[in-house]
Each structure stands twice: as structure tokens, then as C-alpha cells.
Amino acid sequence: MGNLKKKRRLKMSKHKRRKRLKANRHKKRTWQK
């Protein structure tokens, strides 16, 4: 049971990281302009 919870947490963190990366890319574009 503990292993499953850990795996789920990893998936969640990865998803959040992707969202942050996308936001950072948009910010960089605005800075360049």
C-alpha cells in the first residue's frame, strides 16, 4: 500500500512541474518582447 501512495505522489509532482515549466516559457516570451 505504501509503495502505491509514493508512486502516485511522484506522478502528481511531475504533472505540477510540467505546468510550472509551461508558465515559465510564457514568461520568457514576454520578457523577450
N, C-alpha and C positions, 0 to 999 in steps of 0.2 A: 504493500500500500504506500509506504513512504517513497519508494522509487518513483511510482506514478506521479505523485504530487510534485516531486522535484522536476521530472521531465516536463510537466505542464507549466511549471514556473519558467523554465528555460524558454519554452515556446512563447510565452507571454512577453518576456523581456526582449526576445528577438523582434517580435512584432512592434513593440514600442520603439525599439532602436531604429527600425526602418522608417517609422513615422517621423522620428526626430531628424533622420538624415534627409528625408524629403523636404522638411521645413527649412533645414539649413541650406539646401540647394537653392530654394526660392529666395532666401535672404541674400545669398551671394549674388544672385542675378540682380537684385535691386541695388545692391552696393555698387556693382559694376556700372550700372546706368548712372 
